[in-house]
Amino acid sequence: MGYVAVKGGTQAIEESIKRLKYERLKKGVVLDCHSIEGGLRCLIDQVMSESSLYNETLAALAIKQAEGSPEEAVFLLRAYRSTLPRRHYSRTVESEDMLVERRISASFKDIPGGQILGAATDYTHRLIDFNLNEETDQEAIHWVREYSLESGVEYDKTDLAKLPKVLDYLREEGLIQPCKNDDSEPDDVTKESLQFPTSRSERLQILTRGQTGAVTSLGYVALRSYGALHPTVGELRIGNLPLYVDNPFNELSEGEDAYYIGEIKVTEVESLFPEDVQKLTGQKELEFSLGYGICYGQNESKAIAISILDRCLETDNPEHSILNEEFILLHIDSVESTGFISHLKLPHYVTFQSKLDSVRKSKKGKEGLTDENH
């Protein structure tokens, strides 16, 4: 079976690219990247998380080029990320050092430092605000100025840095098993191919890079059907984490010899899972196990879902697909899944013609047998 010749391929592709640009510009409006960065905060956070690249300006540019498609924007940022040199590694980040913007617990009404509702759509009416059609830049600047003056007085009353972790108090009571420190160097899924079984560092990396919709959907599956896990959010916190790198001019730098290079906003979730634990006495006791989730920006549903899947993948004997690391980790990546689905649009002339010939021969063979029977 030979290849089917297609003439004019290069010219057709060039015209297709021109048409793509036409579709982006045909209404005579050019989106400003600064406006995207300022007005599409949640989309920016989602794209940065799935790209493993924390840069709001680049994320805005990718979103503009992709005309708002998260999958295409992530593809663009991942490709750009692969060209960047890796000059430094930051010091280990402790989430206790977070400057908190939002901090809630579904497990306790009163927590040390208090519940901080922050910015969330959880408390809105979910009604379309048609007044946004008339919103102007001047009105926005005025409102922000007034709000900043008002909120500055409130925030002065609370120290939002280094707030205690809610679950530390359960650990002190012995209701949660203490976590052992693992100071081994984490695996890097962006540098080494994934091998099964995976380490927890690999699983958490893939989950935080995972497509937001896929991770959330699989977390939902774990909640309502296979495995039937039902956690309680011990603590959800959103805020900025400071980053430091060791002094590049001193390879043996320790202690305070480090440079502050900036901060990143993250969403962190610790979920509690009640489970029966078999004791040496043969009796079962109810204890809490922990699921952990973290991702760039403010993406609460994804972080909660990560904590659920983290707990699922800690299971030694998976009874369901939702507990199987290969099933989960190989199917949640945005670039992998979108690329594999999209490749079906590419030419498959040879393989399809081969199958078509087989179907024709099979059909002729059946018709011949029918004629002989007659």
N, C-alpha and C positions, 0 to 999 in steps of 0.2 A: 504493500500500500504506500503510495508516494504522498508527499506533502501537496496540499492544494495551494496553488500560487495565488497570492493576493497582490494586486498592483496598486501603486499609489499609497503605500502604507505610511511613508514618512510625511508626505504632504497632508494626509488625513489626520495624522497625529498632531501636526502643527496647527491645523485648523481647529482641532478639538481643544487644544490649549488656548487658542485665541477665543473660542466660544466660552470657555470657562471664565476667562477674564471679563468677557462681555457680560455674562450673567452676574458677576460681582459688581459691575459698575453701571449696569443699564438704567438704574433709577437715578443716576446722577448724584449719588451720595457716597462719599469716601469716609469710612469710619476712621476716627482718630484712635490710635493705640492707647493714648492716655485716657480716653473716654472708656474704652473697653476695660482697661486696668482699674479704673475708678468705679465703674458701674456694674461689672459682671464678676464681682468678688468670688462668688461660689463656683462659677465656671473656671475662673483662674485657679482656684485652689484644687479643683478636681483634676485639671490638666497637669498641674505641677506634681500632684501626688502620683498619677499614673505614669508620668514621664520620669520620675526620680530626678527631677531637676528643679531646684527651688530658685526661680527667677520670675517675678511677676511681669516684668517688662517683656521678656522673651515669650512668656505664655500668652500675653496679649497679642503679640505679633503673630504667633502661630495660630491663634484663634481667628484673627483677621484674615490670614492667608487661607485658612481652612473654611472660611465663611461660617464659623460657629460650630462646625462638626468636631465634637470632642475627640473622636477616634482619629481623625486626620491630624488634628492639632497635636495629639500625643505622639503620633508617628513622626511628625516634623521635629518635635522637641527631642524625642529619643535619638533620631538620626543626628541632630546637632550635638547632642550630649556625647555621642560616640567619637566626636572629633576633638573633644576637649582633653587637654593633658591633666593628669591627676598629680598635682604638685604637693599637696599636704593632706594629712588626715587630722581631723579635729580630735580634741580630747573627748573622752567619754562624757556624754551629757547626762546629767541627773535631772529627772523631771521635777524633783522637789524645788529646783531653782527657777521654775517657771514663774514669769510675771503673769498672773492669771487675769483673764478677761471674763471668763464664764466658768462656773464650777457648781455642779449639782450632784446630788445623790438621790437615787430612787430607793435606797435601802434605809436611810435615816432622815428624819425630819430636821433634827438639829445636829450640825456637824461643826467641829472646831473651825473657826473662821467664818462660819455661816454659809448658807447657800447664796451663790451669786448668779443671778439669772442671765446677765449679759445680753448679747444680741442673739435672738432666736425667733423663728416663726412659730414656735410651739404655742405661743400665747396670743396669736393673732386670729382674726375671724376668717381668714382665707377667702376674703371677698376682693374682687378686682377693684383697684382704686383708679377710677377713671380720671381723677384729678392729676394723675401723673402725666397725662397728655399735655397739660398746660404748665408743667414745672419748668422753671428757668434756672440758669446757672446762678444768677444774682440771688434768687430766693434760697437756693441750696446753700450758698456761702453764708447768707444771713442766718439761716436756721442752724447751721453747724457752729457758727460763732456763739449764738445764744446758748446752744446746748453745751458747748465746751465750758462756758462760764458756770452754768448750772451744775453740770456733772463734776467739775473740778472740785467743788465744795464737798460733794458727797464722797468722792474717792479719797479725799484727804483724811477721812475718818477711819479708813481701813487700809492695812498694809497688805497689798495684793501680791507681794513677793514672798517666796518661801513659805507658802501656806502648807500646813501639815497634810499628809496623805490620810484619807479616811480609813483605809484598810489597815494602817499601822496599829490602830487601836484594837482591831479584831485579832491581830497577831499577838499583841500584848496579852490578850485574854486566852491565847492558845486555841482560838477558834479557826484559825487558818494556819496551815503548815508554813513555817518560815522558808523563804526562798534562799536557796544556796547561791552564793556568788559564783559566777562562772566568768573567770577572767581570761579565758582562752580567746584568741583572735576570731572574730566572727567570719563566717564564710561570706563570700561576695558573689551573688548570682549574676552580676553584670560582668564578671571577669572569668568565671568558671562555669562550665556547663552543669546543669542540674543532674545530680545522681541520686537514685533512690536506694535506701531510705535517706531522707533529708535530715539536716540538723534544724533545731528550732530557729536559729538565726536565718537560715534560708527560707523557712516557711513564712516567717514574719515579713521578710523582705518581699517575697512574692505576693503576699496578701496586701501589703501596703501599696505595691505597684499595680495591683489588680484592677480590672475595670470596675468602676464603682457600682454599676448596675448588676454585674455578675456576682460580685462579692455580697452585695445586699440580698440578692435573690437566693443565693445558697445559704446565707445566714437565716433567711426566712424559712427555707426548707428544713433546716436543722431545728427550728423552733416548733414547727407545726406538724411534722410528719416523721421522717426517718431519724431515729435517735431521740426525738422528742425532748430536746434540752430546753429548759426555761430558766435563764439566768435572771438575776437582779443586778442592775447597774450600781455597783458600790460607789464609784466616783467617775464622773465625766468632767474633764477640765480642758479648757481651751486657753491658750496663751502663748507667750513668746519665750523661747529658750535661748540663752546666750551660748555662743560658740567660741571656742578658744583653740588655737593651734600652738604647738610648742615652738619655741624660738628656733627658726630655721638655721640660725648661725651657730647653734650649740646643740649638737646631736645628743648630748647627755643632759639636756635641760630637764629640770624637775621643779616641783613646787610651784612658785609663783612666776617662774620664767616662761611666760606664755603671752600670746597676743590675742586680744579680743577682736574678732573679725566681723561680728554682726550677730543677728538673731533670726530665728525662723519661728513662724507660727505653726503650731501643731494642735491636733485634737488627740487626747489620750483618754482611754477608757479601761477601767478595771471592773470586770463583771464577776459576780459570785454565783457558783453553781453548787447547789446542795447535792450531796451524794453519800451513799452508804459505803462505809469503809470497814473491811473485815479486819478485826483485831486478832492478836495472838490467842486470845481466850476463846476465839470462835464466834464471839458476838459481833454484831454489826453496830456501828455508831455513825450518827449523822455528822458529817463535816462539810466544810466549804472548800471547793477547789476554785482556782482562779483562771480567768481568761483575760488576755491582754490584747489591746488594739491601739495602734497609733498611726497617724497619717498626716501629711502636710495640710496646713490651712484648717478651715472649719468645715468638717465633713462628718457630722455626728453619726448618721446612719451607717456610713462605711466603717467608722472606727468601732462601733458596737458590733457590727457584723463580723469584723476581723476578730474581735474578742471571742465571739461564739465559735468561729471556725478554728481559732487557735486552740480552744478547749477540745473541739472535735478531733483535731489532728494529734492531740496528745494521747488518744486512745490506743492501747496496745493491740487490741483485737477488734479491728473494724468489722462490724456486722452489716453495715450499710455503706452505700457509695459516699454518703456525706461524711463518713468517718475515714475515707480512704484518701491518703495524701496525693496519690497519683491522679485520682479523679478530680480533686479540687484544684491542685496547683497547676495542672497542665491545661486547664480550661478557663482560667479567669484573666489571662493576660490580654490586654486590649489590642496590642499590635499583632500578637500571634493569632487570636481568634478572628479579628477583622481581616487580616491578611489572608488567612486560609479560606474564609468565606468569599472574599473579593476575588481570589484567584480563579474562581469558577467563571468569572466574566472573561478571562483571557482565552485565546484560541486553544481549543481542544480538537482541532480538525482531525488529526491523525487517529487519535484514540476513538473518537466518536465514529469516524468512517469505518474503522475496524469492527466496532460493535454493530454498526448498521449492516455491514456485509454479513456478519454472523447471523443477525436476525433475518435477513433476506434468505440466506441459505437454509436456515432452519424452517422458515415458512414454506419455501419451495419444496423442501423434503417432505413436509407434512402434506402438501397438496399432491405430491407424487404418490404417496402412500394411499391417499384417499381415492385417487384415480384408479389405482390397481385394485382396490377393494371393490370398486364398482364394476 
